[in-house]
Structures are given as C-alpha cells and as structure tokens.
Amino acid sequence: MKRIRVLVVDDSVVIRKLISDGLAKDPAIEICGAAANGRIALQKIPQCNPDLLTMDIEMPDLDGIETVRELRKTYPRLPVIMVSTLTERGASATLAALSAGASDYVTKPANVGALTEGAKRIQEELIPKIKSLCRYSDGAPPASTPLMLPRPAAAHDPPAVLAIGCSTGGPNALAELIPQLPGNLPVPVVIVQHMPPLFTRMLAERLNTNSKLNVVEAAEGMRVEPGMVLIAPGNYHMILTRKGAAVVVALNQDPQENSCRPAVDVLFRSVACVYGGASLGIILTGMGQDGLRGCEWIREAGGQVLVQDEASSVVWGMPGFVAKAGLADQVLPLDSIAPEALRRITLDAAWAKTALAQVLAGGR
C-alpha cells in the first residue's frame, strides 16, 4: 500500500520531533516534511505533496487558523488535523480552526515536559485519525457485513426527542444543523459529540450564539425540556432518566464505551428506555462505530433513525456502520437532515399532547 505522506507544522522543535518520530513508527505513514509556521508550510505543500497536514495553532508569522483559511483557497480537500493544548484558549482556537476548514484535532500536553503523554496521544489518537481521514486500508479483505436495506416505511409515534451523535467533522455538522431548527421546536435535543472537557462547553457556547434554541453543556439534574439543546460534557457519559413527571440529565464516569466518554451508545440506550417509540436518533459524521448499538436500541423500542450520507460526511464511519446494518430509516445529505427531522416531528400537530404526555406519564 502507498504510505500516507504527512507534513508536520509546529513552531516548537521538540513537538515537531515528537510528532514526526511518533508517526514514523507506523509503517503506513511517511513524514514528507516539516515547517515552523504556516507560511513555510504553504510554500512546502507543492514540493512535498502531502496527503495530510498536522497543524499547530499558535505560531509566529502565520498561525494555524489563518494558515487553514489560506490553504482552503487552493486545497479545499487536503485533510488538516489541528494540534492544540487542552486549555480554554486552546479549545476556543481549535473550534475556530474547525470553522475555518480544519478536518479534525488532537490535543497535546500544555508543556513540553509531558513528552510521554504526548507520545501516547500520537499512538492512540493521531494515527487512527490520520488513517481514517486518508481512508487508509492495510490491504486486508473487508468485513463480510452486507449492505442491508432500510426497513419499509411504517407508521411511527411522532418523535418527542432528537438524540444526535457525532465525532470527526461533528462540530461543523452541528453548526449547520442546529441553526436550522426553529426557536419554538416542540422537542428537546440531546447531543454527544466526542470532545474533551472545556471543548464541549465552548462548542455549546458557539452553537448557542448562532442558534434560535438555547444550547448549553448539560449538567447533573438538568431538566430535559422542549426547545433545549443539551450537549454531553467532555469525560462524562450523559444519560436521561425519569424524575417524577420530568425527564432529567444524569452524568457519570463509568468505563468508556467504544473507547469514548461521552459515548453515543450510552445516551441512545437511555433515550430508548425513556422515550421508547417516540425517539428519533440522528448519527452524523464521525470515525468508529459508536452509536451502532444505541441505534439498535432505538429501533427495537420502535423509534426512528436518520444518518448522514457518505458524500457530506468528513468520515463515514459512525453513520456508515448504522446504514450498513440496515438500521437507518433514511440516509440523507447533511442539509436535508434537519428538514426531515422537523417533518417527522410535525406530522401530527397534536403530538405534544399525546407523545410527550405519555412519555412523562411513563406510558412509553
């Protein structure tokens, strides 16, 4: 197999070496060059012909965000993974870089002394993301999973909740989908986006600024109400549970599922248990298969599932697994998902007095 050519961009000599040496240990990856700032990186791209760039955010002359903006003018599809610090400033800058066109991100230690931790993240996080974004195959035959057809259209309970799961490419997908939802949306929205602490709060704040709905990072005991968008906080699983006549959020740090915390499967299981057939699960772009089992729970409970199509996904991992398992009621481009969700919610104008009332009364 052709190796993945990576251009490493970072103003720190230590971090450049850490990333380059860590990536070079994988036989699928070749380091084709390095650059100390964005301006040098832009000059090297035609010379190195990389398949992907790793990009620091804070650099002299031309920082990572501006570099991504410039790069996208000429190379709209070249994958870029931002390498940021796990700080509030780093989280804000990372989200800005993703909005500018970066493909994904990984975090690095806030100080160069924590090199062991940095090396571990390269092996566990950066290499899988590089291979996923570059659609690398090791030549092994594909798994014998048939592409199953979705079930025939059937009568459903109108959804009383939207549950969304996403990962790689998710922040930008959410930035397109959530603002399409009206301010008087008659159902709550609950979201798992694979992100660390701080990042999820900053994501909620950014979405809230551009949305008609109230978007917040979820907190323990928070009521799940129509018109609210609740995002699971980094490093915590989010589940929905009944408390009297209300549905509330519970957070925990139980073991990771699918190597994730928060995990989509955890949220979707609880949604299926609380809302039953009035559940609508939505799986957006992301690597891995988190959400697959959760969608099985929703379907088994009589609920519905929509997934993002391959053409509009940054990585068709999470939605692809659900679609290939035959669990999707529809596979749609990103810009069609919110309208379709709204169509399903509003098919029955009296849904709020029926579906939601029965959910809260324990009838689902």
HELIX and SHEET records of a PDB file:
HELIX    1   1 VAL A   13  ALA A   24  1                                  12    
HELIX    2   2 GLY A   38  CYS A   48  1                                  11    
HELIX    3   3 GLY A   64  THR A   74  1                                  11    
HELIX    4   4 GLU A   88  ALA A  100  1                                  13    
HELIX    5   5 LEU A  115  ARG A  121  1                                   7    
HELIX    6   6 ILE A  122  LEU A  126  3                                   5    
HELIX    7   7 ILE A  127  LEU A  133  1                                   7    
HELIX    8   8 GLY A  170  LEU A  177  1                                   8    
HELIX    9   9 ILE A  178  GLN A  180  5                                   3    
HELIX   10  10 PHE A  199  ASN A  210  1                                  12    
HELIX   11  11 VAL A  264  TYR A  275  1                                  12    
HELIX   12  12 GLY A  276  ALA A  278  5                                   3    
HELIX   13  13 LEU A  292  GLU A  300  1                                   9    
HELIX   14  14 MET A  318  LYS A  324  1                                   7    
HELIX   15  15 LEU A  334  ILE A  345  1                                  12    
HELIX   16  16 TRP A  351  TRP A  351  1                                   1    
HELIX   17  17 ALA A  352  LEU A  356  3                                   5    
HELIX   18  18 ALA A  357  LEU A  360  1                                   4    
SHEET    1   A 5 ILE A  29  ALA A  35  0                                        
SHEET    2   A 5 ILE A   4  VAL A   9  1                                        
SHEET    3   A 5 LEU A  52  ASP A  56  1                                        
SHEET    4   A 5 VAL A  80  THR A  85  1                                        
SHEET    5   A 5 ASP A 104  LYS A 108  1                                        
SHEET    1   B 7 ASN A 214  GLU A 217  0                                        
SHEET    2   B 7 MET A 228  ILE A 231  1                                        
SHEET    3   B 7 VAL A 189  GLN A 193  1                                        
SHEET    4   B 7 VAL A 161  CYS A 166  1                                        
SHEET    5   B 7 SER A 279  ILE A 283  1                                        
SHEET    6   B 7 GLN A 304  GLN A 308  1                                        
SHEET    7   B 7 GLN A 330  LEU A 332  1                                        
SHEET    1   C 2 HIS A 237  LYS A 243  0                                        
SHEET    2   C 2 ALA A 246  ASN A 252 -1                                        
END                                                                             
